[in-house]
Amino acid sequence: MASCQLRETVLAKKSKEKSDQPSVGKTTLKLKIDGKKRSFNIDDAKLPDWIDDGALASGDFPYTDKMNRDEYEKTLEQLQIELVKMQSWLQETGGRVISVFEGRDAAGKGGTIFTLRQYMNPRNARNVALPKPTETESGQWYFQRYVSHFPTKGEFVTFDRSWYNRGGVEPVMGFCTPEQHESFLEETPGFERMIVADGIFFFKFWLNIGQIMQLKRFHDRRHSPLKNWKFSPMDIAGAEKWDDYTDARNEMMARTHTAHAPWTVVRSNDKRRARIAVIRRVLLSLPYKDRDVGVIGNEDALIIGSGPGFLE
């Protein structure tokens, strides 16, 4: 009797441990990278050498090392002080900011947004990360559910993915029709013209990540007890559609990069440099009171640039 109970306890424990693991279905990816066919089992705890060695340099990243941590933390603190000053100016003047963050999965959008907002007053700095649309939202004008989260006076609003889901994820994964995709590309420049014309400071950031670095970050998530909730079957599906996402990104950027709402491209294989670049661009673009340009520093032209040309 005791033996049966012990066996049932062990089986129950094993079942729970298995259920606690992220369910990702297919775990071996068949990929073509730089002309070479690769196979990558993301469930294997050991990261392949070709990924570990090639991650930072992937996507023609211009640096061979990450930004020094001490330099990063010192620079970041100075910039975050400026962000607090900027937010005070927004509240005094009633200014409004929208900052859209787009990029492939694992490009660093969430971490960049967190760092940008870390010391802002959360009452006036909101992040919007919407789930898939409800049945009601699916029947609305496409932009409607995003507009409802736009800032009122004094607010700084970030979007962790935005209406640009229809420019990339939806057409690649078959979540919208070709007609809906085309309509989006036609309507978006006019929609964004209205945002700017209403006096809202508007930023569009594309965080650009190399293919091998994306695989490394997926692997890190898959095997992290703290971050495995970020990993999903969509990541697996997306990793094997790299070229499809590239084509969708290129078309989206070519048709929505405008003088009134340009795309800012940030090379994000090194998260530290990417975060510094984003914050600098925001601070250098807003004419807030007591702005210290000397403290903000100069932009790194190897990391941040404008529009489709910076992707080539």
PLY file of the C-alpha trace (Angstrom):
ply
format ascii 1.0
element vertex 312
property float x
property float y
property float z
element edge 311
property int vertex1
property int vertex2
end_header
0.00 0.00 0.00
2.76 2.43 1.03
4.70 1.49 -2.11
1.70 2.32 -4.32
1.23 5.66 -2.59
4.93 6.47 -3.01
4.77 5.57 -6.70
1.70 7.78 -7.20
3.44 10.65 -5.41
6.54 10.33 -7.62
4.43 10.15 -10.79
2.41 13.19 -9.71
5.60 15.13 -9.01
7.05 14.22 -12.42
3.78 15.19 -14.10
3.81 18.58 -12.35
7.46 19.18 -13.29
6.64 18.40 -16.90
3.61 20.70 -16.86
5.71 23.50 -15.40
8.00 23.45 -18.42
7.11 25.74 -21.33
5.21 23.84 -23.97
6.66 24.78 -27.33
5.80 21.79 -29.50
8.42 21.61 -32.22
11.84 22.36 -30.79
14.31 21.67 -33.61
14.57 24.54 -36.06
15.72 24.06 -39.65
17.28 27.34 -40.75
19.31 28.88 -43.52
21.77 31.44 -42.15
24.27 33.27 -44.32
23.75 30.67 -47.03
24.37 27.71 -44.70
21.74 25.18 -43.63
21.58 24.93 -39.87
19.74 22.73 -37.37
19.16 24.05 -33.87
17.45 22.16 -31.03
16.31 24.90 -28.70
15.50 22.39 -25.94
19.18 21.41 -25.67
20.52 23.32 -22.66
23.95 23.68 -24.30
24.10 26.60 -26.70
25.89 25.61 -29.95
29.28 27.25 -30.45
28.28 28.69 -33.82
25.51 30.68 -32.10
27.56 31.72 -29.08
30.49 32.85 -31.24
28.47 34.54 -33.98
25.64 36.25 -32.09
27.06 39.73 -31.49
28.45 40.12 -35.00
25.28 38.89 -36.72
23.39 41.29 -38.92
26.60 43.25 -39.59
26.69 44.66 -36.06
29.56 47.18 -36.02
31.13 46.40 -32.61
33.08 43.34 -31.50
32.32 43.82 -27.80
29.36 44.95 -25.74
29.43 48.38 -24.16
31.42 48.39 -20.93
29.03 47.94 -17.98
30.52 50.75 -15.87
30.39 53.16 -18.79
26.82 52.08 -19.53
25.58 52.54 -15.98
27.25 55.94 -15.60
25.88 57.18 -18.92
22.43 55.76 -18.25
22.12 57.46 -14.87
22.90 60.86 -16.43
20.36 60.29 -19.19
17.67 59.13 -16.78
18.11 62.34 -14.78
17.46 64.22 -18.01
14.36 62.10 -18.60
12.97 63.16 -15.22
13.54 66.80 -16.19
11.85 66.16 -19.52
8.81 64.65 -17.85
8.47 67.65 -15.54
8.48 69.88 -18.63
5.74 67.78 -20.21
3.57 68.19 -17.13
4.21 71.92 -16.98
3.45 72.51 -20.65
0.84 69.82 -21.28
3.00 68.23 -23.96
2.20 64.75 -25.19
4.54 62.02 -26.41
3.93 58.73 -28.22
6.86 56.37 -28.68
6.27 53.22 -30.71
8.68 50.30 -30.34
8.79 47.67 -33.05
11.19 44.93 -34.07
11.48 41.19 -34.32
10.88 38.97 -31.32
13.73 39.26 -28.78
14.97 42.53 -30.26
14.90 44.14 -26.81
11.73 46.22 -26.95
10.53 45.45 -23.43
13.88 46.09 -21.76
14.38 49.34 -23.65
10.93 50.59 -22.66
11.54 49.63 -19.02
14.86 51.50 -18.97
13.32 54.55 -20.64
10.47 54.72 -18.11
12.34 53.42 -15.05
12.45 56.69 -13.08
9.53 58.50 -14.68
6.42 59.16 -12.63
4.16 56.20 -13.58
1.08 58.38 -13.18
2.08 60.25 -16.32
4.17 57.63 -18.14
2.22 54.63 -19.40
3.23 51.58 -21.39
0.70 49.96 -23.71
1.14 46.29 -24.63
-2.16 45.08 -26.01
-3.19 41.39 -26.27
-4.81 40.02 -29.39
-8.03 41.88 -30.25
-11.33 40.82 -28.77
-14.29 39.96 -30.98
-15.61 43.48 -30.48
-12.25 45.07 -31.34
-11.94 42.89 -34.44
-15.10 44.52 -35.77
-13.83 48.08 -35.21
-11.79 50.41 -37.38
-8.33 48.86 -37.19
-6.64 51.82 -35.45
-9.48 52.36 -32.96
-8.23 50.29 -30.03
-4.82 51.97 -30.23
-6.23 55.50 -30.35
-8.07 54.87 -27.08
-4.65 54.62 -25.35
-3.23 57.87 -26.77
-1.86 60.40 -24.26
-3.67 63.26 -22.67
-1.80 66.44 -21.73
1.43 65.84 -19.82
1.63 62.13 -20.67
4.43 60.04 -22.14
3.04 56.84 -23.69
5.10 53.96 -25.03
3.71 51.18 -27.22
5.36 47.76 -26.94
4.22 46.77 -30.41
1.49 48.87 -31.95
-0.70 49.18 -35.00
2.37 47.96 -36.88
1.37 44.40 -35.97
-0.49 44.61 -39.26
2.70 45.58 -41.03
4.64 42.49 -39.95
3.31 39.78 -37.64
-0.21 39.60 -39.04
0.57 39.20 -42.75
3.50 36.83 -42.13
1.53 34.57 -39.79
-1.68 34.76 -41.79
-3.64 36.74 -39.18
-4.93 39.25 -41.73
-5.89 39.16 -45.40
-3.70 40.61 -48.16
-6.39 43.25 -48.65
-6.27 44.26 -44.99
-2.48 44.46 -45.15
-2.55 46.64 -48.24
-5.22 48.90 -46.72
-3.04 49.32 -43.63
0.00 50.35 -45.66
-2.07 52.89 -47.58
-3.82 54.38 -44.53
-0.96 54.55 -42.02
0.91 57.63 -43.35
-2.31 59.65 -43.23
-3.20 58.33 -39.79
0.21 59.32 -38.46
-0.01 62.73 -40.10
-3.05 63.38 -37.90
-1.08 62.42 -34.79
1.72 64.87 -35.57
-0.67 67.59 -36.74
-2.39 67.48 -33.37
0.89 68.48 -31.70
1.91 65.09 -30.32
5.64 64.35 -30.27
5.82 61.07 -32.17
8.67 58.54 -32.29
8.84 55.27 -34.22
11.71 53.00 -33.19
12.64 49.82 -35.04
15.07 47.71 -32.97
17.08 45.68 -35.45
18.53 42.36 -34.30
20.77 39.87 -36.10
19.41 36.41 -36.85
21.97 34.52 -34.77
21.53 36.92 -31.84
17.79 36.27 -31.96
18.45 32.53 -31.65
20.75 33.12 -28.69
18.13 35.21 -26.90
15.43 32.63 -27.63
17.67 29.96 -26.11
18.35 32.14 -23.07
14.61 32.59 -22.54
13.82 28.93 -23.03
16.24 27.87 -20.30
15.73 30.71 -17.83
13.50 29.98 -14.81
12.69 33.69 -14.69
12.09 34.37 -18.38
10.71 31.14 -19.88
7.21 32.64 -19.80
8.41 34.90 -22.63
9.05 31.92 -24.87
6.20 30.56 -26.99
5.42 28.49 -30.09
5.12 31.79 -31.95
8.84 32.33 -31.39
9.60 29.00 -33.02
7.31 29.75 -35.96
8.73 33.24 -36.36
12.35 32.06 -36.26
11.76 29.86 -39.30
10.11 32.74 -41.17
13.06 35.11 -40.91
13.09 35.93 -44.62
9.32 36.46 -44.70
9.60 38.89 -41.80
12.45 40.67 -43.57
10.35 41.16 -46.69
7.38 42.41 -44.66
9.59 44.79 -42.68
11.19 46.21 -45.79
7.84 46.87 -47.48
6.35 48.32 -44.30
9.27 50.66 -43.75
9.46 51.76 -47.38
5.80 52.74 -47.37
5.48 54.24 -43.88
8.81 56.07 -43.50
7.69 59.66 -44.06
8.98 63.15 -43.40
6.31 63.74 -40.76
6.70 60.29 -39.11
10.11 58.82 -39.91
11.39 55.45 -38.72
14.38 55.49 -36.40
16.39 52.28 -36.74
18.52 51.11 -33.80
20.96 48.21 -34.09
20.18 46.25 -30.94
22.50 43.24 -30.75
24.03 45.08 -27.78
21.11 46.01 -25.54
23.17 48.58 -23.64
24.09 50.61 -26.71
20.54 50.33 -28.03
18.98 51.68 -24.83
21.40 54.58 -24.67
20.73 55.39 -28.34
16.95 55.43 -27.89
17.02 57.64 -24.80
19.45 60.07 -26.43
17.22 60.39 -29.48
14.18 61.20 -27.31
16.07 63.76 -25.24
17.70 65.45 -28.23
14.33 65.71 -30.00
12.29 67.33 -27.23
12.88 71.04 -26.40
12.43 70.63 -22.66
13.43 73.19 -20.07
17.05 73.12 -18.79
18.08 70.43 -21.28
21.80 69.71 -20.89
23.02 68.75 -24.35
26.56 68.26 -23.03
25.35 65.62 -20.59
23.16 63.92 -23.18
26.11 63.54 -25.53
26.33 62.75 -29.22
24.50 59.99 -31.03
26.43 56.94 -32.23
25.95 56.92 -36.00
26.98 53.25 -36.11
24.05 52.29 -33.89
21.21 54.66 -34.77
20.01 55.91 -38.13
16.98 56.80 -40.19
14.70 54.66 -42.31
15.22 51.85 -44.81
18.68 53.03 -45.83
20.09 52.25 -42.39
18.99 48.62 -42.72
21.11 48.04 -45.82
0 1
1 2
2 3
3 4
4 5
5 6
6 7
7 8
8 9
9 10
10 11
11 12
12 13
13 14
14 15
15 16
16 17
17 18
18 19
19 20
20 21
21 22
22 23
23 24
24 25
25 26
26 27
27 28
28 29
29 30
30 31
31 32
32 33
33 34
34 35
35 36
36 37
37 38
38 39
39 40
40 41
41 42
42 43
43 44
44 45
45 46
46 47
47 48
48 49
49 50
50 51
51 52
52 53
53 54
54 55
55 56
56 57
57 58
58 59
59 60
60 61
61 62
62 63
63 64
64 65
65 66
66 67
67 68
68 69
69 70
70 71
71 72
72 73
73 74
74 75
75 76
76 77
77 78
78 79
79 80
80 81
81 82
82 83
83 84
84 85
85 86
86 87
87 88
88 89
89 90
90 91
91 92
92 93
93 94
94 95
95 96
96 97
97 98
98 99
99 100
100 101
101 102
102 103
103 104
104 105
105 106
106 107
107 108
108 109
109 110
110 111
111 112
112 113
113 114
114 115
115 116
116 117
117 118
118 119
119 120
120 121
121 122
122 123
123 124
124 125
125 126
126 127
127 128
128 129
129 130
130 131
131 132
132 133
133 134
134 135
135 136
136 137
137 138
138 139
139 140
140 141
141 142
142 143
143 144
144 145
145 146
146 147
147 148
148 149
149 150
150 151
151 152
152 153
153 154
154 155
155 156
156 157
157 158
158 159
159 160
160 161
161 162
162 163
163 164
164 165
165 166
166 167
167 168
168 169
169 170
170 171
171 172
172 173
173 174
174 175
175 176
176 177
177 178
178 179
179 180
180 181
181 182
182 183
183 184
184 185
185 186
186 187
187 188
188 189
189 190
190 191
191 192
192 193
193 194
194 195
195 196
196 197
197 198
198 199
199 200
200 201
201 202
202 203
203 204
204 205
205 206
206 207
207 208
208 209
209 210
210 211
211 212
212 213
213 214
214 215
215 216
216 217
217 218
218 219
219 220
220 221
221 222
222 223
223 224
224 225
225 226
226 227
227 228
228 229
229 230
230 231
231 232
232 233
233 234
234 235
235 236
236 237
237 238
238 239
239 240
240 241
241 242
242 243
243 244
244 245
245 246
246 247
247 248
248 249
249 250
250 251
251 252
252 253
253 254
254 255
255 256
256 257
257 258
258 259
259 260
260 261
261 262
262 263
263 264
264 265
265 266
266 267
267 268
268 269
269 270
270 271
271 272
272 273
273 274
274 275
275 276
276 277
277 278
278 279
279 280
280 281
281 282
282 283
283 284
284 285
285 286
286 287
287 288
288 289
289 290
290 291
291 292
292 293
293 294
294 295
295 296
296 297
297 298
298 299
299 300
300 301
301 302
302 303
303 304
304 305
305 306
306 307
307 308
308 309
309 310
310 311
